[in-house]
């Protein structure tokens, strides 16, 4: 497992790292985002999704569980499982249909869907460091390792 850490002084640096990742990703890909409430998971996702080509706002899908984006022939799905009561709820929404060869799936709070989600290629963990953030990216697959080496 390869990993790299980034010190992010502010929201702009969090968005910028999302932009940098957008420059190296390709489908199929599964990204897990973990960290405390307010740590910057959705901010990072916004930088990634907008840099892939989405015009407009990127909101947290806290109440809808998933926000779909069709960007340049790639299906991007942004999940926020924070309000998920039981992992089985994912079965009712057809969770397996989202993870396919043409999709890039970003999953916030993946532990809430444990047992029903595919393994991640990249696991990003944001943590507070005073008024800034630390972002640790772990590559969990060959594809994840290749992306991580391009990102450095």
VOBA-1610 file (N, C-alpha, C; in pm, whole numbers, padded with zeros to 5 digits, always signed):
BEGIN
Unk+00085-00119+00000Unk+00000+00000+00000Unk+00089+00124+00000Unk+00066+00210-00097Unk+00138+00337-00103Unk+00051+00445-00042Unk+00116+00542+00022Unk+00040+00655+00073Unk+00123+00780+00069Unk+00054+00892+00064Unk+00117+01023+00061Unk+00027+01118+00140Unk+00089+01216+00205Unk+00013+01314+00283Unk+00034+01454+00229Unk-00068+01536+00244Unk-00063+01675+00202Unk-00112+01762+00317Unk-00043+01873+00340Unk-00088+01971+00438Unk-00164+02078+00361Unk-00288+02100+00398Unk-00376+02194+00329Unk-00409+02309+00423Unk-00358+02427+00392Unk-00375+02541+00482Unk-00515+02598+00482Unk-00589+02581+00372Unk-00721+02645+00365Unk-00808+02573+00262Unk-00930+02623+00247Unk-01027+02564+00154Unk-00976+02566+00011Unk-00910+02674-00029Unk-00859+02684-00166Unk-00758+02573-00197Unk-00673+02540-00101Unk-00575+02434-00122Unk-00643+02297-00128Unk-00753+02282-00055Unk-00829+02157-00060Unk-00892+02140-00197Unk-00953+02246-00249Unk-01013+02243-00383Unk-00905+02218-00488Unk-00790+02282-00473Unk-00681+02268-00569Unk-00629+02124-00574Unk-00620+02057-00461Unk-00576+01918-00463Unk-00680+01830-00533Unk-00808+01861-00516Unk-00913+01792-00591Unk-00895+01813-00741Unk-00858+01934-00779Unk-00832+01964-00921Unk-00714+01883-00973Unk-00609+01875-00892Unk-00491+01798-00933Unk-00526+01650-00953Unk-00607+01595-00862Unk-00647+01456-00876Unk-00732+01437-01002Unk-00816+01534-01033Unk-00900+01526-01153Unk-00815+01512-01280Unk-00696+01568-01276Unk-00608+01562-01393Unk-00548+01425-01419Unk-00559+01332-01322Unk-00498+01201-01340Unk-00597+01085-01330Unk-00722+01109-01292Unk-00817+00999-01273Unk-00883+00957-01404Unk-00930+00833-01404Unk-01011+00782-01515Unk-01099+00670-01461Unk-01211+00650-01528Unk-01306+00545-01488Unk-01256+00411-01540Unk-01288+00305-01470Unk-01362+00296-01343Unk-01271+00327-01225Unk-01329+00391-01124Unk-01251+00428-01007Unk-01345+00445-00887Unk-01301+00398-00771Unk-01376+00415-00647Unk-01286+00488-00548Unk-01336+00601-00498Unk-01263+00682-00401Unk-01345+00688-00272Unk-01283+00653-00161Unk-01345+00669-00030Unk-01290+00797+00033Unk-01380+00876+00093Unk-01342+00997+00165Unk-01387+00983+00310Unk-01293+00992+00402Unk-01329+00984+00544Unk-01273+01104+00618Unk-01329+01128+00735Unk-01287+01239+00820Unk-01406+01291+00897Unk-01378+01371+00997Unk-01485+01425+01080Unk-01575+01519+01001Unk-01691+01549+01058Unk-01780+01649+00998Unk-01704+01779+00980Unk-01718+01840+00864Unk-01655+01968+00838Unk-01507+01962+00804Unk-01452+01844+00788Unk-01308+01831+00762Unk-01270+01868+00618Unk-01368+01871+00527Unk-01338+01913+00390Unk-01365+01809+00283Unk-01440+01705+00316Unk-01468+01598+00218Unk-01545+01652+00097Unk-01650+01727+00121Unk-01729+01782+00011Unk-01652+01891-00063Unk-01572+01967+00009Unk-01489+02071-00055Unk-01392+02005-00152Unk-01327+01899-00109Unk-01236+01825-00198Unk-01313+01771-00319Unk-01431+01713-00294Unk-01513+01657-00402Unk-01551+01765-00503Unk-01583+01884-00454Unk-01619+01995-00543Unk-01503+02027-00638Unk-01381+02036-00585Unk-01266+02062-00670Unk-01247+01954-00775Unk-01264+01830-00736Unk-01250+01716-00828Unk-01357+01718-00935Unk-01483+01727-00895Unk-01596+01718-00989Unk-01598+01836-01085Unk-01575+01957-01035Unk-01574+02074-01124Unk-01456+02068-01221Unk-01345+02018-01176Unk-01228+02009-01265Unk-01242+01899-01370Unk-01329+01804-01344Unk-01359+01703-01446Unk-01445+01761-01557Unk-01507+01877-01531Unk-01586+01942-01634Unk-01727+01980-01596Unk-01769+01954-01473Unk-01904+01992-01431Unk-01913+02143-01415Unk-02013+02200-01479Unk-02040+02343-01465Unk-02147+02359-01359Unk-02122+02444-01262Unk-02223+02467-01159Unk-02181+02417-01024Unk-02275+02427-00932Unk-02249+02394-00792Unk-02233+02244-00771Unk-02157+02209-00672Unk-02145+02070-00626Unk-02188+02073-00480Unk-02303+02013-00454Unk-02354+02014-00318Unk-02339+01876-00256Unk-02337+01874-00127Unk-02328+01746-00057Unk-02460+01672-00070Unk-02455+01546-00112Unk-02579+01468-00126Unk-02622+01404+00006Unk-02614+01481+00114Unk-02644+01429+00247Unk-02784+01370+00257Unk-02883+01435+00196Unk-03021+01388+00209Unk-03063+01297+00095Unk-03001+01310-00021Unk-03036+01226-00136Unk-02948+01101-00145Unk-02842+01096-00070Unk-02742+00989-00066Unk-02649+00988-00187Unk-02699+01025-00305Unk-02612+01026-00423Unk-02651+01142-00514Unk-02549+01205-00571Unk-02567+01311-00670Unk-02495+01265-00797Unk-02571+01243-00906Unk-02507+01197-01030Unk-02464+01313-01120Unk-02354+01293-01190Unk-02303+01391-01287Unk-02262+01314-01412Unk-02301+01361-01527Unk-02255+01304-01654Unk-02153+01403-01709Unk-02026+01363-01713Unk-01919+01455-01752Unk-01832+01389-01858Unk-01839+01441-01978Unk-01753+01393-02088Unk-01755+01241-02103Unk-01873+01182-02100Unk-01888+01039-02119Unk-01859+00955-01996Unk-01829+01020-01884Unk-01802+00948-01760Unk-01917+00976-01663Unk-01964+00870-01600Unk-02066+00884-01498Unk-01995+00905-01365Unk-02014+01023-01306Unk-01954+01053-01177Unk-02066+01050-01074Unk-02047+00969-00970Unk-02146+00958-00863Unk-02081+01001-00732Unk-02142+01100-00670Unk-02093+01152-00542Unk-02190+01106-00434Unk-02143+01017-00349Unk-02225+00961-00242Unk-02190+01027-00109Unk-02289+01049-00025Unk-02268+01091+00113Unk-02357+01001+00197Unk-02297+00907+00266Unk-02373+00806+00340Unk-02389+00841+00488Unk-02364+00967+00524Unk-02370+01007+00664Unk-02506+00977+00728Unk-02614+01001+00657Unk-02748+00984+00713Unk-02805+00843+00691Unk-02725+00754+00637Unk-02770+00618+00613Unk-02793+00548+00748Unk-02912+00493+00766Unk-02942+00426+00893Unk-02892+00281+00894Unk-02914+00211+00785Unk-02873+00070+00773Unk-02808+00051+00637Unk-02699-00024+00628Unk-02636-00048+00499Unk-02733-00108+00396Unk-02832-00183+00443Unk-02927-00247+00352Unk-03007-00145+00271Unk-03015-00020+00319Unk-03083+00086+00243Unk-03020+00102+00105Unk-02891+00074+00097Unk-02820+00086-00031Unk-02873-00015-00132Unk-02917-00131-00086Unk-02976-00231-00176Unk-03101-00176-00243Unk-03182-00104-00165Unk-03307-00050-00218Unk-03284+00056-00326Unk-03171+00124-00319Unk-03141+00226-00420Unk-03061+00168-00537Unk-03038+00038-00538Unk-02966-00026-00649Unk-02819+00011-00652Unk-02755+00008-00537Unk-02616+00054-00523Unk-02520-00012-00622Unk-02539-00138-00652Unk-02445-00208-00740Unk-02445-00152-00882Unk-02558-00093-00924Unk-02567-00038-01059Unk-02478+00085-01079Unk-02444+00152-00972Unk-02362+00274-00982Unk-02215+00243-01009Unk-02170+00130-00962Unk-02028+00095-00972Unk-02007+00008-01097Unk-01967+00073-01208Unk-01949+00001-01334Unk-01824+00050-01406Unk-01801+00000-01526Unk-01678+00030-01599Unk-01667+00175-01647Unk-01779+00249-01648Unk-01774+00387-01694Unk-01800+00487-01582Unk-01789+00440-01457Unk-01822+00530-01345Unk-01700+00561-01258Unk-01704+00682-01207Unk-01610+00727-01107Unk-01695+00756-00984Unk-01675+00681-00877Unk-01759+00693-00758Unk-01679+00749-00641Unk-01731+00858-00586Unk-01671+00924-00471Unk-01766+00899-00354Unk-01718+00835-00249Unk-01804+00794-00138Unk-01758+00857-00007Unk-01839+00950+00044Unk-01815+01005+00177Unk-01883+00915+00279Unk-01818+00894+00393Unk-01868+00809+00501Unk-01887+00664+00454Unk-01788+00604+00388Unk-01804+00469+00333Unk-01828+00362+00441Unk-01784+00388+00563Unk-01804+00289+00670Unk-01952+00261+00695Unk-02039+00356+00660Unk-02184+00338+00680Unk-02243+00237+00581Unk-02171+00210+00474Unk-02218+00113+00374Unk-02135-00013+00372Unk-02066-00037+00481Unk-01974-00151+00489Unk-02043-00282+00452Unk-01975-00359+00370Unk-02028-00488+00327Unk-02104-00482+00196Unk-02147-00363+00156Unk-02223-00349+00032Unk-02150-00267-00074Unk-02042-00201-00034Unk-01966-00119-00129Unk-01846-00198-00182Unk-01809-00173-00307Unk-01687-00236-00357Unk-01565-00174-00288Unk-01453-00242-00294Unk-01331-00189-00236Unk-01290-00061-00308Unk-01224+00027-00235Unk-01177+00152-00292Unk-01044+00133-00363Unk-01021+00216-00464Unk-00890+00225-00528Unk-00803+00325-00452Unk-00868+00432-00404Unk-00801+00534-00324Unk-00884+00561-00199Unk-00816+00575-00086Unk-00883+00614+00038Unk-00819+00744+00084Unk-00900+00850+00089Unk-00854+00980+00132Unk-00910+01008+00271Unk-00822+01044+00362Unk-00866+01076+00499Unk-00823+01217+00534Unk-00921+01302+00563Unk-00895+01440+00604Unk-00904+01451+00755Unk-00808+01518+00813Unk-00810+01539+00958Unk-00772+01683+00989Unk-00823+01730+01100Unk-00793+01865+01144Unk-00649+01872+01194Unk-00583+01982+01160Unk-00450+02012+01212Unk-00449+02162+01241Unk-00484+02197+01365Unk-00508+02336+01404Unk-00619+02392+01315Unk-00593+02504+01246Unk-00695+02562+01157Unk-00683+02511+01014Unk-00592+02419+00992Unk-00568+02364+00859Unk-00613+02218+00857Unk-00580+02148+00748Unk-00615+02007+00734Unk-00494+01927+00688Unk-00495+01801+00725Unk-00398+01706+00673Unk-00478+01606+00589Unk-00434+01581+00469Unk-00501+01484+00382Unk-00405+01371+00353Unk-00444+01251+00394Unk-00364+01132+00368Unk-00435+01052+00259Unk-00362+01020+00153Unk-00418+00940+00043Unk-00347+00805+00042Unk-00425+00699+00053Unk-00372+00563+00048Unk-00419+00497-00081Unk-00328+00438-00155Unk-00362+00361-00274Unk-00391+00218-00231Unk-00508+00167-00270Unk-00550+00033-00227Unk-00563-00065-00344Unk-00521-00022-00462Unk-00524-00109-00580Unk-00410-00069-00672Unk-00386-00150-00774Unk-00283-00116-00873Unk-00316+00017-00941Unk-00443+00036-00975Unk-00486+00161-01038Unk-00464+00278-00942Unk-00497+00257-00815Unk-00475+00361-00715Unk-00329+00397-00703Unk-00241+00296-00705Unk-00097+00321-00697Unk-00048+00401-00817Unk-00098+00369-00936Unk-00059+00442-01057Unk-00104+00588-01048Unk-00225+00611-00999Unk-00275+00748-00985Unk-00194+00826-00883Unk-00162+00761-00774Unk-00087+00828-00668Unk+00052+00869-00717Unk+00116+00785-00797Unk+00248+00819-00847Unk+00241+00937-00945Unk+00130+00950-01018Unk+00112+01065-01108Unk+00080+01193-01032Unk+00019+01180-00917Unk-00026+01296-00840Unk+00089+01367-00768Unk+00192+01293-00730Unk+00302+01350-00649Unk+00369+01468-00716
//
